[in-house]
Amino acid sequence: MNQDQRRALERVRDTCAVLHSFMNTDPGDPPRERVRSATFRQLADDLLDAVTAAETAGVPEHLIFDSM
């Protein structure tokens, strides 16, 4: 695996971790629904961009999804 592929895979891993963390926030103090919805949408878009970049870099699909 080359350096570009490693960076792309790290981006997928990191972006997925942020999304996972956001989804597991304490519901006792949720942000307003509009803000929460927009944040989720942005994080999901970021993850899609990261996966697309990893695919473009030539990272095999199974490695991308194993890193999530």
C-alpha positions, 0 to 999 in steps of 0.5 A: 500500500502506498502513502496516498492509499494509507492517507486515504484509509486514515481519512476514512477511519477518522471520519467514520470515528467522528460520525460514530462518536456523534451518533453516540452522544448523550441524548439527554442534552441534544442540540436543536433538531435542525442543527443535529440533522445538518451535522449528521448530513455533513458528517455522512457527506464527509464519510462518502467523500473519504470513501470515494477518495480511498477508492480513487487512490486504489484502496481495495473495497474490503480494506475501506470497509474494514477500517470503518 
